[in-house]
Amino acid sequence: MLNKTSDSLFQLIKSLTKSEKKNFKLYATRNSSKTELRTVALFDVLEKMNEYDETLLLKKFSDLPKQQLYNIKTRLYRQVLLSLRLIKDEGNIDIQLHEQMDHARILYNKGLYLQSLKILDTLKGFAKNYGQLSYLQQALFFEKKIEGLHITRSIHNRADQLAAESDDVNERLSTISHLSNLSLQLYSRYIQNGHARNLKDEEEIKNFFAQALSQKKAHNDDFYENLYLYQSYCWYAFILQDFFLYYRYTQKWVTLFDSFPHMIEVESTHYLKGLHNLLESHFYLSNHKQFDETLQKLEDLCDLDVIKHNENNLIQGFVYLATARINKHFMQGTFTEGLKIVPGIMRQLQEYSQYMDSHRVLIFYYKIASLYFGSGDSETCIDYLQKIINWKTDLRIDLQCYARLLHLIAHYELGNDELLEYLSKSVYRLMGKMENLSVVEEEIFNFLKRAFHIPPRQLENEFRILLATLRQQKEVHKKTRAFTYLDIISWLESKIKCTPVQDVIRRNYLEQVKHK
């Protein structure tokens, strides 16, 4: 499990680049007061720490009462943020709009009403161009205040115009809020539970989605309304495992940015996420050519300054590129070759540990475990699965269940029959308790429980029977969830043909490419 510190100041200082640290020193030492020197000294101590150590900090500043040290930490946190704010970020639309609003207020307070209105007019045009309706709303509110308190004689019928503009902005903001809420609720549900487990889950999500969409309709020309609408459809389709619908709306998500190219820099994180989800849809649908094309698009994006010079974008770019590259090895059956990228991924996971959410780390552990399993290294596969099994979290209950199922299969591969019998009972109870058992899991469990009692000469026939049963279940949409997590079909084919599982997947991949 990756280490994370809970100290906000330490996290902030560790996130600074070399130039940002230098800028802070210049800002903090602009005067030589005792308090300022204390904050710089505290900065130096924290900057040199590899991990946050409260005890060491108290020893370094033993002449200060604990409460006073806390006050200096609070002051230092504020100073670091202020020093970062002074570094001009021309690409940040929010900062530019906020600055214009500040200028308008300063001019108003000086009694220069017309100059203030002129700034606000410029701000509104800028905000409209980038879809920043919350700033547009603030500017309109300020304009109404000026027009209501002072005789500016700026434009005839100004009151009616401002009222109409305000009503339009409020309506659009309401729609954006509703759709973004819907997107967030669906995504949260997926993070918590994963894909729909049964018919009851499916009906609940369908009813919830239909009711939510009936309340608001997006405007065809609004970027953010359509963005959150497409995202909502994506999470809805993904939960239901409707991968064709998922593909359709991930493509709409990415195409939206093609229609509004100036928004790529403003909402680069959303664009990264859209490309990631489009890659996921190609992965699930085995669209090999489209997968490669989209991966190249993501790689090109990650080479741009808007990604490389923004820590958040840089981290997200790493996550999505690493995920896509692992998935490519899954698709092509090159598991052993894929192991070469694992050390680099683990190093970066450690480097970004304080920024990485638990859900993302769990997925990486599962994918890496699957790489090792596919390459024939069941022991290392188990090591990574243990990281998931031993992680006390309520995230992705479905993923935790299938980690345990793959754990069972890996032990079967190693011939650990005594351990397998014990594990199968506990895993069966867990998955049943979590309502995670379908016909597919039942069949796999039944096979594993009796596998070691089957004479070797009869094993091939048992594998064939199970393979035929699972193939039949795979045709039934409601029972395909297990195949999203485990390529159990390829594993059974490998057992029947006495060949490595990656060779089976590789051969199937080459056949698909040949016929496309």
Phi, psi and omega in degrees: 000141182282143180279140177224141177259153182259359182276116186294319181297315179300316178300316181297313181296319180292340180277349185286143173277172180300317181291326178292324177294319179296318179297321178297316181301318179296320181291315186286334183259021180293341168223163189252033179294157183299321181295318180297318179296326178296317181295321178294320178297318178296319178301314182298320180294312181294324182294330182275345180288139173277324176225149182292129182228100182296321181297315179297322180296316179294327177291320181295328181241051184294340180280352181255136171298152183303320181295321180292322176297320177299319179295322178292323176298318179297318179295319179297319179302315181293320180296318179299316179297318179295321179294324177291324180295330182285342176283114185296124177246093184294336183274354183267107184295321181301315181295319180296317180293320179297321179295318178297320178296320177300317180297319180297320180291321178298315180296321179297315180295338176275000180083010181265074189295316182293322177294322178297317179296325179295317177298317180296324179295318177296317179301317181297318179297319179295315181296319179297318183297328182252012175066025182271077189291332180294322176289324177298319178297317178298317181296318179295319179298319180291320178300315180297324177297314181296314182294330182280337183256340186224150178271099184263335184052037184289305181216142178293143181059032182297324182299313180296321181295315179295322179296316180295318179298317181296317180298318181294315180297317180298320179296315181293320178298322179296318179293316179298317179299316181296313182290322178292325175298316181297314179301315181295318180296318179293317180295319178298319180296319179294315180301323182285314191241346183079209182289160178303134186273330187202183181298325179298314178301317182297316180295320180298314183290323179295316179294317179299316183292315181298318180294318181294318182289333181291344185274332183219145175237136181281147172283139184298333187259005184263123183297307187290324177299315180290323178302311182287332175294313180295321178298318179299315178298323180299309182294322178301310181293323182291320177300321181277355184061031173270084191287337175290317176293322177300314178299316183302317184272337171291325177293319176299319179303310181290319180296330177302320179289330175294329179280334179235067187300332180291347180274350180298318180288326181287317183240050184298327179293320176295323180292317176303314181296321179297315178296322177299313181292326176295320176298319178299319180294319177295325179296311182292331181265002181056040175273082190297312182296313180295326177298313181297320180295317180290323177298319178297322178296319178293319179297319178296319179297318182291348176272352182280154181298328182298336177266311186292333183259014178231115187303317180297313179296323180298317180293315179297322178299317177300312182302311185287322178292316180297318179298315182295320181291324174295314180300325178296320176293324175299313184296321186266356178073027181255059186294314181298317177297324181295336180297340181295334183270352183297312180303319178296320178296316180295323177297317182288328174298320177291318180298321183261019189303323183286347180255347190273128180280155185300322182301315182293320180294320177302317180296317178299316179300318182293317181294319179294319176302318180294325175299313180295320179297314181296332180276353179097003180262081184290331181295312179290328174304314180297322179302316181286325178293326178297328177299323179285313184298323183273356181276115181279094180211155179258015178275147173045064179303323181296317181296322178295323178294314183286336172297320179290327178291316177296326176301317177298313183295322178297320177293326175298317179299326181277353179077024180275072189293321180293317179292325182297319181297319179292313183295320184298323180292315182291321180291320179299316179296319181297312182293324176294320179296326181271008181055043185252003183269127172243183179300323181299310180296322179301315181295319180295315179298315181300321180293313183296325182294327183255358188302318184284351178260000180269130178301141182310322183291341180263354185298317182301318180294323178294321176298318181295320180296314179296319179299315180297320180296314183290323177298321178295318179293328181296334178286343180267113187304322186290349185237030184259000187301322182299327183287344176289330184261326185229128173275067185293331179298312180296323179297316179295320178298322180293325179291321181292319183271358181054048180224154179301144183299326180293332177291324178296313181294321179298316180295318178296320178298313181296326177294317180296317180296321182297324185265006179257000000 
